[in-house]
């Protein structure tokens, strides 16, 4: 192995001591580690200050958009959800009705001579049907008819069609189905919108319109014929064919009489097409507009962040970066044999201790003995300096948090009313699902009540396959045992069934509520269909926020946010809202729920039908801060700025702690030990930055203390020993495969 010659034999320029010191300094600087782009002692402060400046610019630009005036977005959103829910309900109604007509067509194709009975079976006890008729091939003459007279428009093609009629404030839909013998079955369906609680102060109206311009009032305040308003409604109806839900608003007008307000209002029209059946649900409200508000909080937030950026830069520059740079200059002078003078005194405690240790080593190099120096030179610990910089960032974040996070406390009346209608629709959907399941089970018992086990199994399988609401269906014997089943394994334990049929909650214990419908048959057997809890829970998710179904004893049966079944609900506002809903009085209030300002709505699941005996209520709860109100937007933006600012503070602390503070503290300990006379430990740089360069200088001083002055700057760092020749060793031959050790 080749070793570099010793520094004592190295040729250096001249014999003058000052020139030698300069040569040593130049040589030393070439051996020191150099800081790179992200390893400089001042880089973390610079990067953090730059990030805070960019965050200040973003905060000012983003938060200044808080309130631009006009129609509140929360009203627009609530109207869109309100109209979409009505559209979905009517779409489901038309799909179910068309399926019923299709089954009637199948029955007619098998027995054309029983057309009258088949039409009667379709419409009897179903008020949704206005009438039904079988027309001849010409489409003009009704061969057989039941209910109100059905008139087929002229020019109707003999094919499957859905024709909306919007005259005389009686919206209807003609469902046309071709029959096997060339005739046409036409059923007239009433497009009845469920009873809504509309806002009379906003002159709200719900209409059913068709793209050709016709419309009819379904519920609410009659709409006056005005050219501008008619054009606005027509524009929204046409827009619904291009987007899921179209919204249009007109120009500001005086508030309606009796509204109790002097704020100008604008007509807001929202339209949503019902499937592909050719008609549109339209809602018209007159909503107050808000003026654009000029707020100073965004400027205050930006200034706070800019002050924090400057504070971080100054604290770390004068408390860490500059002291380390001064220390590095002093360490180079000591390690190169120059006269360093007195150790620098800085604001950094660790830097001062290292400087004192270097001064002690310099004294030993010059005179062989060290002057007495202060072992505690003072200064602020580097960790505290970094913490002060981080506190400046967190202080700015706290200022933004306290200034800009006051959310809205109330909601527009229109938003409350629209959300109430949505929650009532969900409650009605749960009730219709349960009651409709019982009706389907009743029809199955009527049609297959005397079927054998194999036929009943097929009928039950068809029932489960055609209805996602059921998880399983089965036939129960007179003693309560399961005879045959379809779908998943029944959850209900074997046993006798109570009462005469209906919808039942099996028990109030267990991991899941067991909800089932059952219908006794004439021979003592019974049909049972269990409802799918996940299907019922998905119905609750139609409304934003947390939606629960509570029983009469305020136990949680279904929950859109996850829950423990049958958990007792004890929150006073929720309990009182559910109790009021059971009396038939709607509940919709903005109140405090467990310390959170929330919109709380309660509605009964069913007041009549087979599900009414359950006495369940739907309770919807949504924090006010979740609505798209101007104050809430400012609140959310402020929280975003605070989170980013806290992230910058954590980045600042982590960067300094892992890459600078630990290295500086370790170097201070090693410098103190070296100044105390311990020259056995090698001082190695941990990072390649200014602190690492100081560590190299300390190592040079340690080597000089052990081996003499020749080890100062300019000496080769790998020192050999004189008289150590280079030896060429003989190559050891490879051992044979069959050889033995020692051969």
C-alpha positions in Angstrom: 0.0 0.0 0.0 1.4 3.4 -1.0 1.4 6.2 1.6 1.8 9.9 1.0 5.0 11.5 2.2 4.8 13.3 5.5 4.1 16.9 5.7 7.4 17.4 7.3 9.1 16.4 4.0 6.7 18.3 1.8 8.0 21.2 -0.2 6.2 24.4 0.5 7.0 27.9 -0.9 9.5 30.0 0.9 10.5 30.0 4.5 8.6 33.0 5.8 6.1 32.0 8.5 3.3 34.3 7.2 3.7 32.9 3.7 3.7 29.4 5.1 0.5 30.2 7.0 -1.1 31.5 3.8 -0.1 28.4 1.9 -1.5 26.2 4.7 -4.8 28.1 4.6 -5.1 27.7 0.8 -4.4 24.0 1.1 -6.8 23.6 4.0 -9.7 25.2 2.1 -9.2 22.7 -0.7 -9.6 19.9 1.7 -12.8 21.2 3.5 -16.2 19.9 2.5 -18.2 22.4 0.5 -21.9 23.2 1.0 -24.2 22.3 -1.8 -27.6 23.7 -2.9 -29.7 22.3 0.0 -26.9 21.8 2.7 -26.0 25.4 3.4 -26.2 26.6 6.9 -28.7 29.3 5.9 -30.7 27.2 3.4 -33.5 26.1 5.8 -34.2 29.6 6.9 -34.2 30.9 3.3 -36.5 28.1 2.1 -38.9 28.5 5.0 -39.0 32.3 4.5 -39.7 31.8 0.8 -42.5 29.3 1.5 -44.1 31.6 4.0 -44.0 34.5 1.5 -45.7 32.3 -1.1 -48.3 31.2 1.5 -49.0 34.9 2.3 -49.6 35.6 -1.4 -51.9 32.6 -1.7 -53.8 33.5 1.5 -54.5 37.0 0.3 -55.6 35.9 -3.2 -57.7 32.9 -2.0 -59.3 34.5 1.0 -60.2 37.6 -0.8 -62.7 35.6 -2.8 -64.8 34.9 0.3 -68.0 36.9 -0.7 -68.5 38.0 -4.2 -72.2 38.8 -3.7 -75.2 37.6 -5.7 -77.2 34.4 -4.9 -75.6 32.4 -2.1 -74.1 29.2 -3.4 -75.7 27.3 -0.5 -79.2 28.2 -1.9 -78.1 27.1 -5.4 -76.8 23.8 -4.1 -79.9 23.1 -2.0 -82.2 23.8 -4.9 -80.2 21.5 -7.1 -80.4 18.7 -4.5 -84.0 19.4 -3.9 -85.0 19.2 -7.6 -82.7 16.2 -8.2 -84.5 14.3 -5.4 -87.9 14.9 -6.9 -86.6 13.9 -10.3 -85.2 10.7 -9.0 -88.4 9.8 -7.2 -90.5 10.3 -10.3 -88.0 8.4 -12.4 -88.3 5.4 -10.0 -92.1 5.8 -10.2 -92.1 5.6 -14.0 -89.7 2.7 -14.1 -91.8 0.7 -11.7 -95.0 1.6 -13.5 -93.5 0.6 -16.9 -92.5 -2.7 -15.4 -96.1 -3.3 -14.3 -97.3 -2.4 -17.8 -94.8 -4.8 -19.3 -96.1 -7.6 -17.1 -99.7 -6.8 -18.3 -98.5 -7.0 -21.9 -97.0 -10.4 -21.2 -100.3 -11.6 -19.7 -102.3 -10.2 -22.7 -100.1 -11.9 -25.2 -100.8 -15.2 -23.5 -104.6 -14.6 -23.1 -105.9 -11.7 -25.3 -109.5 -12.5 -24.5 -108.9 -11.5 -20.8 -107.8 -7.9 -21.6 -110.5 -6.3 -19.4 -109.5 -8.4 -16.3 -105.8 -7.7 -17.0 -106.3 -3.9 -17.2 -108.4 -4.0 -14.0 -105.7 -5.9 -12.2 -103.2 -3.2 -13.3 -105.2 -0.2 -12.1 -107.3 -1.6 -9.2 -106.3 -0.1 -5.8 -103.6 1.9 -7.4 -104.6 5.6 -7.6 -101.4 6.5 -9.6 -103.1 5.1 -12.7 -105.6 7.4 -14.3 -106.8 4.9 -16.8 -105.7 2.2 -19.3 -107.0 1.0 -22.7 -106.2 -1.3 -25.5 -106.3 0.5 -28.9 -106.8 -1.1 -32.3 -104.0 -1.1 -34.9 -105.1 2.4 -36.1 -104.5 3.9 -32.6 -107.8 5.7 -32.6 -110.4 3.3 -31.3 -110.2 1.8 -27.8 -111.1 -1.9 -27.8 -111.0 -2.3 -24.0 -110.7 0.4 -21.4 -110.8 0.9 -17.6 -110.7 4.1 -15.5 -110.8 7.6 -17.0 -110.9 7.8 -20.8 -107.4 7.6 -22.4 -106.8 9.6 -25.6 -103.9 8.6 -27.7 -102.4 11.7 -29.5 -102.7 11.6 -33.3 -99.6 10.5 -35.2 -98.3 8.3 -32.4 -96.1 5.6 -33.8 -97.0 1.9 -32.9 -94.0 1.4 -30.8 -92.9 1.6 -27.1 -93.0 5.2 -26.0 -93.5 7.6 -23.1 -95.6 10.7 -23.9 -95.8 13.5 -21.2 -99.0 15.6 -21.0 -98.8 18.9 -19.1 -102.2 20.5 -19.6 -104.8 21.7 -17.1 -102.4 21.5 -14.1 -102.7 17.7 -14.2 -99.3 16.3 -15.3 -99.6 12.8 -16.8 -97.5 10.3 -18.7 -98.8 8.0 -21.4 -97.0 4.7 -21.5 -97.5 3.0 -24.9 -96.6 -0.7 -25.4 -97.2 -2.6 -28.6 -99.1 -5.9 -28.2 -98.4 -9.2 -30.0 -101.5 -8.9 -32.2 -100.6 -5.4 -33.5 -102.7 -3.5 -31.0 -101.5 -1.0 -28.5 -101.7 -0.9 -24.7 -101.8 2.6 -23.4 -101.8 3.4 -19.6 -102.1 6.9 -18.3 -99.9 7.6 -15.2 -100.5 10.5 -12.9 -97.2 12.3 -12.2 -98.0 13.2 -8.7 -95.2 14.9 -6.7 -95.2 13.9 -3.1 -96.5 16.6 -0.7 -93.7 19.2 -0.2 -93.2 21.9 2.4 -92.4 24.9 0.2 -91.3 28.3 1.3 -94.2 30.8 0.8 -92.0 33.8 1.4 -89.9 32.9 -1.7 -93.0 32.3 -3.9 -91.6 28.8 -4.5 -93.2 26.8 -7.3 -92.6 23.2 -8.5 -93.5 22.6 -12.1 -93.4 19.8 -14.7 -92.3 21.0 -18.1 -91.6 19.6 -21.5 -88.9 20.9 -23.9 -91.4 22.3 -26.4 -92.3 25.0 -23.9 -95.4 23.6 -22.1 -95.4 23.4 -18.4 -97.9 22.8 -15.5 -97.8 23.6 -11.9 -97.3 20.6 -9.6 -97.2 22.4 -6.2 -96.6 25.9 -4.8 -97.4 29.4 -5.9 -98.9 29.9 -9.3 -96.4 31.4 -11.8 -97.4 34.5 -13.6 -96.9 34.7 -17.3 -94.0 37.1 -17.9 -91.9 37.1 -21.0 -88.6 37.4 -19.1 -89.6 34.7 -16.6 -90.9 32.4 -19.3 -87.6 32.8 -21.2 -85.6 32.0 -18.1 -87.7 28.8 -17.4 -87.4 27.7 -21.0 -83.6 28.3 -21.0 -83.3 26.2 -17.8 -85.4 23.4 -19.3 -83.3 23.3 -22.5 -80.1 23.4 -20.4 -81.3 20.3 -18.5 -80.8 18.2 -21.7 -77.1 19.1 -21.7 -76.2 18.9 -18.0 -77.6 16.8 -15.2 -79.1 19.8 -13.4 -79.4 23.3 -14.9 -79.6 26.5 -12.9 -80.5 29.9 -14.3 -81.0 33.2 -12.4 -82.6 36.4 -13.7 -82.2 40.1 -12.8 -82.9 41.6 -9.4 -86.4 42.7 -8.6 -88.3 44.1 -5.6 -89.0 41.5 -2.9 -92.5 39.8 -3.0 -95.2 41.3 -0.9 -95.4 39.8 2.6 -91.8 38.6 2.5 -90.9 40.9 5.4 -87.7 42.1 3.8 -86.5 45.0 1.7 -83.6 43.1 0.2 -83.8 42.7 -3.6 -84.5 39.2 -4.9 -83.7 37.4 -8.1 -85.7 34.5 -9.7 -83.7 31.3 -9.4 -84.8 28.5 -11.8 -83.5 25.0 -11.4 -84.4 22.2 -13.8 -83.6 18.4 -13.9 -84.7 16.0 -16.6 -86.5 12.9 -15.4 -84.6 10.0 -17.0 -85.3 9.9 -20.7 -89.0 10.2 -20.5 -89.3 13.6 -22.1 -90.3 15.8 -19.1 -88.4 18.0 -16.7 -88.9 19.0 -13.0 -88.5 22.8 -12.5 -88.3 24.7 -9.3 -88.7 28.5 -9.1 -87.8 30.6 -6.1 -87.2 34.3 -5.5 -84.1 34.4 -3.3 -82.5 37.4 -1.7 -79.1 38.5 -3.1 -76.1 39.5 -1.0 -73.8 42.5 -1.7 -70.1 41.9 -2.2 -68.4 42.3 1.1 -65.0 44.0 1.4 -63.1 42.3 4.3 -59.7 43.2 5.7 -59.0 39.8 7.3 -57.2 38.4 4.2 -54.8 41.4 4.3 -54.2 40.9 8.0 -53.5 37.2 7.4 -51.0 37.9 4.6 -49.2 40.5 6.7 -49.0 38.1 9.6 -47.4 35.5 7.4 -45.0 38.1 5.9 -43.9 39.2 9.3 -43.3 35.6 10.3 -41.2 35.1 7.1 -39.0 38.1 8.0 -38.8 37.0 11.6 -37.7 33.5 10.7 -35.0 34.8 8.3 -33.6 37.3 10.9 -33.7 34.9 13.9 -31.9 32.1 12.1 -29.5 34.4 10.2 -28.3 36.2 13.3 -28.7 33.3 15.7 -27.3 30.4 13.7 -26.0 31.1 10.2 -23.8 34.1 10.8 -22.3 32.7 14.1 -21.4 29.4 12.3 -19.8 31.3 9.4 -17.7 33.4 11.9 -16.8 30.2 13.7 -15.7 28.6 10.4 -13.4 31.5 9.7 -11.8 31.3 13.1 -11.4 27.5 12.8 -9.6 27.9 9.5 -7.2 30.3 11.0 -6.4 28.0 13.9 -6.1 24.9 11.7 -3.7 26.6 9.3 -1.4 28.0 12.0 -2.4 31.7 11.5 -2.7 34.0 14.5 -6.4 33.7 15.2 -6.7 36.3 17.9 -9.5 36.0 20.5 -12.3 33.6 19.9 -15.4 35.2 18.5 -18.3 35.9 20.8 -21.7 35.3 19.1 -25.3 34.9 20.2 -25.0 31.1 19.8 -24.0 29.1 22.9 -22.7 26.0 21.0 -20.7 28.2 18.6 -19.1 30.0 21.5 -18.1 26.8 23.2 -16.5 25.5 20.0 -14.7 28.8 19.5 -13.3 28.8 23.1 -12.0 25.2 22.5 -10.3 26.3 19.3 -8.8 29.2 21.1 -7.4 26.9 23.7 -5.9 24.7 21.0 -4.4 27.7 19.3 -2.7 28.8 22.5 -1.1 25.4 22.9 0.2 25.5 19.3 1.8 28.9 19.9 3.2 28.7 23.4 2.7 25.1 24.4 0.4 26.1 27.2 -3.2 27.2 27.1 -4.5 30.5 28.5 -7.3 30.2 31.0 -10.6 30.7 29.2 -14.2 30.9 30.3 -15.7 27.4 30.1 -19.2 28.9 29.9 -18.9 31.7 27.4 -22.7 32.3 27.3 -25.1 32.7 24.4 -28.5 31.2 23.5 -28.7 27.5 22.8 -29.1 26.7 19.1 -32.1 24.6 19.8 -33.9 27.6 21.5 -33.0 29.8 18.5 -34.7 27.3 16.1 -37.7 27.0 18.5 -38.1 30.8 18.5 -38.2 30.7 14.7 -40.8 28.0 14.7 -42.8 29.9 17.3 -42.9 32.8 15.0 -44.4 30.6 12.3 -46.9 29.1 14.7 -47.8 32.6 16.1 -48.7 33.7 12.6 -50.8 30.6 12.1 -52.5 31.3 15.4 -53.2 34.8 14.4 -54.9 33.6 11.2 -56.8 31.0 13.2 -58.3 33.5 15.6 -59.0 36.1 13.0 -60.6 34.1 10.2 -62.2 31.0 11.6 -65.5 32.4 12.7 -68.0 30.3 10.7 -71.6 31.1 9.9 -74.1 30.6 12.7 -77.3 30.6 10.6 -78.6 29.5 7.2 -81.0 31.0 4.7 -84.6 29.9 5.2 -84.7 28.4 1.7 -81.7 26.1 2.5 -83.5 24.9 5.6 -86.7 24.2 3.8 -85.0 22.5 0.9 -83.0 20.3 3.2 -86.1 19.5 5.2 -87.8 18.3 2.0 -84.8 16.1 1.1 -84.8 14.5 4.5 -88.6 13.9 4.3 -88.0 12.3 0.9 -85.5 9.9 2.4 -87.9 9.1 5.2 -90.6 8.4 2.6 -88.1 6.3 0.6 -87.4 4.1 3.6 -91.1 3.8 4.4 -91.9 3.0 0.7 -89.1 0.4 0.7 -90.5 -1.4 3.7 -94.2 -1.1 2.7 -93.4 -2.0 -0.9 -91.6 -5.1 0.2 -94.6 -6.2 2.2 -96.8 -5.6 -0.8 -94.6 -7.7 -3.0 -94.6 -10.5 -0.5 -98.4 -10.3 -0.4 -98.7 -10.5 -4.2 -96.3 -13.5 -4.1 -98.5 -15.2 -1.5 -101.6 -14.5 -3.6 -100.1 -15.9 -6.8 -98.2 -18.9 -5.3 -99.9 -19.5 -2.0 -100.7 -23.1 -2.9 -97.5 -23.9 -4.8 -95.3 -26.8 -3.8 -91.8 -26.4 -2.3 -90.0 -26.5 -5.7 -92.3 -23.9 -7.2 -92.1 -21.7 -4.1 -88.3 -21.9 -4.2 -88.3 -20.5 -7.8 -90.8 -17.8 -6.9 -88.7 -16.7 -3.9 -85.5 -16.7 -6.0 -87.2 -14.4 -8.5 -88.4 -12.2 -5.7 -84.8 -11.8 -4.3 -83.2 -11.4 -7.8 -85.7 -8.7 -8.8 -85.5 -6.7 -5.6 -82.3 -5.4 -4.1 -84.1 -4.4 -1.0 -84.2 -8.1 0.1 -81.2 -10.0 1.4 -83.1 -13.3 1.7 -86.6 -14.7 1.4 -87.9 -18.1 2.7 -91.0 -20.2 3.4 -91.7 -21.0 7.0 -93.7 -23.9 8.2 -96.5 -23.7 10.8 -94.0 -24.6 13.6 -91.5 -21.8 12.6 -88.9 -23.9 10.8 -87.5 -22.8 7.4 -88.8 -25.0 4.6 -87.0 -23.5 1.6 -85.1 -20.2 1.1 -83.5 -18.0 -1.6 -80.7 -15.5 -1.2 -78.3 -15.3 1.7 -78.5 -17.2 5.0 -81.5 -16.0 7.1 -80.5 -13.9 10.1 -83.8 -14.4 11.9 -83.7 -17.3 14.3 -86.2 -20.1 13.7 -89.5 -19.7 15.6 -93.1 -18.7 15.4 -94.0 -15.5 13.7 -96.0 -12.8 15.5 -99.4 -11.3 14.5 -101.1 -11.4 11.2 -98.4 -10.1 8.9 -96.6 -6.8 8.4 -93.1 -5.4 8.8 -91.3 -6.3 12.0 -88.0 -5.5 13.8 -87.0 -8.9 15.2 -85.1 -7.8 18.3 -83.2 -4.8 19.8 -80.0 -6.7 20.4 -77.2 -8.1 18.2 -74.7 -6.8 15.7 -77.3 -5.9 13.1 -81.0 -5.0 13.1 -83.1 -7.8 11.6 -85.9 -6.2 9.7 -88.3 -8.4 7.8 -91.7 -8.5 6.2 -93.9 -11.6 6.5 -97.2 -12.8 5.2 -99.2 -15.9 6.5 -100.6 -18.2 3.9 -103.9 -20.0 4.0 -102.4 -23.4 4.8 -100.6 -22.2 8.0 -97.2 -21.6 6.3 -95.8 -18.1 6.0 -93.6 -16.1 3.6 -90.7 -14.1 5.1 -88.4 -11.6 3.4 -85.5 -10.0 5.2 -84.5 -6.5 4.2 -80.9 -5.7 3.4 -79.5 -3.3 6.0 -76.9 -2.0 3.5 -79.6 -1.2 1.0 -81.6 0.8 3.6 -78.4 2.6 4.7 -77.7 3.7 1.1 -81.1 5.4 1.1 -79.9 7.5 4.0 -76.9 8.7 2.1 -79.0 10.7 -0.4 -78.8 13.6 2.1 -75.4 15.1 3.0 -74.4 14.9 6.7 -75.2 12.3 9.2 -78.6 10.6 8.8 -80.0 8.1 11.3 -83.2 6.0 11.8 -84.3 5.9 15.4 -87.0 3.8 16.9 -89.6 5.0 19.4 -87.2 4.4 22.3 -84.5 6.5 20.6 -82.3 3.6 19.7 -80.0 3.9 16.6 -81.2 1.4 14.0 -79.6 2.7 10.8 -76.9 5.3 10.4 -75.1 6.7 7.4 -71.9 7.3 9.3 -71.4 3.9 10.8 -72.7 2.9 14.2 -73.3 0.3 16.9 -76.8 -1.2 16.4 -79.3 -0.3 19.0 -77.1 2.3 20.6 -79.1 4.6 22.9 -79.2 8.2 21.6 -79.2 10.6 24.5 -78.4 13.9 22.8 -81.2 16.2 23.9 -81.8 18.1 20.6 -81.9 14.8 18.7 -84.2 13.2 21.1 -86.7 16.1 21.2 -86.6 16.4 17.4 -87.4 12.7 16.9 -90.2 12.8 19.5 -91.8 15.8 17.7 -91.6 14.1 14.3 -93.5 11.1 15.7 -96.4 13.4 16.5 -96.6 14.3 12.8 -95.2 17.8 13.2 -92.1 18.4 11.1 -88.9 19.6 12.8 -86.2 21.7 11.1 -84.1 24.0 13.1 -80.5 25.4 13.3 -79.3 24.5 16.8 -76.3 23.4 18.8 -75.8 19.7 18.8 -73.0 18.5 21.1 -71.4 21.9 20.8 -71.5 22.1 17.0 -73.9 24.5 15.3 -75.9 22.2 13.0 -79.0 22.0 10.9 -81.2 19.3 12.6 -84.2 17.8 10.8 -86.5 15.0 11.8 -89.3 13.3 9.8 -91.4 10.2 10.4 -90.6 7.1 8.3 -94.3 6.4 7.8 -97.6 7.6 9.2 -99.7 5.0 7.5 -99.2 1.6 5.8 -97.5 -1.5 7.1 -94.4 0.5 8.2 -96.3 2.9 10.4 -96.5 0.4 13.3 -92.7 0.6 13.6 -92.8 4.2 14.8 -89.5 5.1 13.3 -88.1 8.5 12.5 -85.3 9.8 10.3 -83.0 12.4 11.9 -80.6 14.3 9.6 -77.8 16.3 11.1 -75.4 18.5 9.2 -73.0 21.1 10.6 -73.6 24.7 9.4 -70.0 25.0 8.5 -70.4 22.4 5.8 -72.8 24.6 3.8 -71.4 26.8 1.0 -71.9 30.1 2.8 -69.4 33.1 2.4 -68.3 32.9 6.0 -67.8 29.2 5.8 -65.6 29.5 2.7 -63.5 32.0 4.5 -63.3 29.6 7.5 -62.2 26.7 5.3 -59.6 28.8 3.5 -58.2 30.0 6.8 -57.9 26.4 8.1 -56.1 25.5 4.9 -53.6 28.3 5.4 -53.1 27.4 9.1 -52.4 23.7 8.2 -49.9 24.7 5.6 -48.2 27.2 8.0 -48.0 24.5 10.7 -46.4 22.2 8.1 -43.8 24.8 7.2 -43.0 25.2 10.9 -42.6 21.4 11.2 -40.4 21.3 8.1 -38.2 24.2 9.5 -37.7 22.4 12.9 -37.1 18.9 11.4 -34.6 20.3 8.8 -32.6 22.1 11.5 -32.8 19.3 14.1 -31.8 16.4 12.0 -29.1 18.1 9.8 -27.7 21.0 11.9 -28.6 21.0 15.6 -27.5 17.4 16.3 -24.3 17.9 14.4 -23.5 21.2 16.1 -24.2 19.8 19.6 -22.0 16.8 19.0 -19.3 19.0 17.7 -19.4 21.2 20.8 -19.0 18.1 23.0 -16.0 16.9 20.9 -14.4 20.3 20.9 -14.7 20.6 24.7 -13.2 17.1 25.1 -10.3 18.0 22.7 -9.6 21.2 24.6 -9.6 19.2 27.8 -6.7 17.1 26.5 -8.5 14.1 25.0 -6.8 13.6 21.7 -7.7 9.9 21.2 -11.1 10.5 19.5 -11.1 11.3 15.8 -13.4 14.2 14.9 -15.4 13.3 11.8 -17.8 15.5 9.9 -21.4 14.3 10.0 -22.7 16.5 7.1 -21.0 18.3 4.3 -21.7 21.9 5.2 -20.2 24.6 7.3 -20.5 22.6 10.4 -18.7 19.7 8.7 -15.9 22.1 7.7 -15.5 23.2 11.3 -15.3 19.5 12.3 -12.5 19.0 9.7 -10.6 21.9 11.2 -11.0 20.4 14.7 -9.6 17.1 13.4 -6.6 19.0 11.9 -6.0 20.6 15.3 -6.2 17.2 17.0 -3.7 15.7 14.6 -1.4 18.7 15.2 -1.7 18.2 18.9 -0.7 14.6 18.5 1.9 14.7 15.8 3.1 18.3 15.8 2.8 21.4 13.7 3.5 19.6 10.5 -0.1 18.2 10.6 -1.6 21.7 10.2 -3.4 22.8 7.0 -1.7 21.5 3.8 -0.6 18.1 5.2 -1.8 14.9 3.6 -4.6 13.5 5.7 -3.4 9.9 5.3 -0.1 9.9 7.2 2.3 7.0 6.6 5.4 5.8 8.6 8.9 6.3 7.3 10.7 3.2 6.4 7.6 1.3 5.4 8.5 -0.2 1.9 6.1 -1.3 -0.7 6.1 -5.1 -0.9 4.8 -7.2 -3.7 3.2 -10.4 -2.3 3.1 -13.7 -4.1 -0.2 -14.8 -5.4 -1.6 -17.7 -3.4 -2.5 -20.6 -5.8 -6.1 -21.8 -6.0 -6.8 -25.0 -4.0 -8.0 -27.9 -6.1 -11.4 -29.3 -5.8 -10.3 -32.6 -4.4 -7.5 -31.1 -2.3 -7.4 -31.2 1.5 -6.7 -28.4 3.9 -2.9 -28.0 4.1 -2.1 -29.7 0.8 
